[in-house]
Amino acid sequence: MKLNEVVGSIEVTDNIRDAIDDIASELVVAQLRDSRERMIEYYVNAVGGYNQSIFVVNNPSEDARQIARRIEAYDLILSEYTYGHEPYRFKKVADV
């Protein structure tokens, strides 16, 4: 069962429902941040030449490109749901 179905099935006042919605949102944002941080770690390793094979096997530069796309997607979503979110600043290969 999905979280919104559980929340919708509970008979509560609007204040409690708002609090539950806020908690659920914070949990989702926390998971997005954790996943984004993991992708950044993979990206830095792939740019550094380490074979991560997260999305593309045995091609670190293409794997880094695919990982970067996911980081940008996480940043886009987090920018919508969190105030002051700073997108990841991709560095040149020589800077990493």
Secondary structure in CASP SS format (residue, H / E / C, confidence):
PFRMAT SS
TARGET T0000
AUTHOR 0000-0000-0000
METHOD secondary structure of the structure
MODEL  1
M C 1.00
K C 1.00
L H 1.00
N H 1.00
E H 1.00
V H 1.00
V H 1.00
G H 1.00
S H 1.00
I C 1.00
E C 1.00
V C 1.00
T C 1.00
D H 1.00
N H 1.00
I H 1.00
R H 1.00
D H 1.00
A H 1.00
I H 1.00
D H 1.00
D H 1.00
I H 1.00
A H 1.00
S H 1.00
E H 1.00
L H 1.00
V H 1.00
V H 1.00
A H 1.00
Q H 1.00
L H 1.00
R H 1.00
D H 1.00
S H 1.00
R H 1.00
E H 1.00
R H 1.00
M H 1.00
I H 1.00
E H 1.00
Y H 1.00
Y H 1.00
V H 1.00
N H 1.00
A H 1.00
V H 1.00
G C 1.00
G C 1.00
Y C 1.00
N C 1.00
Q C 1.00
S C 1.00
I C 1.00
F C 1.00
V C 1.00
V C 1.00
N C 1.00
N C 1.00
P H 1.00
S H 1.00
E H 1.00
D H 1.00
A H 1.00
R H 1.00
Q H 1.00
I H 1.00
A H 1.00
R H 1.00
R H 1.00
I H 1.00
E H 1.00
A H 1.00
Y H 1.00
D H 1.00
L H 1.00
I H 1.00
L H 1.00
S H 1.00
E H 1.00
Y H 1.00
T C 1.00
Y C 1.00
G C 1.00
H C 1.00
E C 1.00
P C 1.00
Y C 1.00
R C 1.00
F C 1.00
K C 1.00
K C 1.00
V H 1.00
A H 1.00
D H 1.00
V C 1.00
END
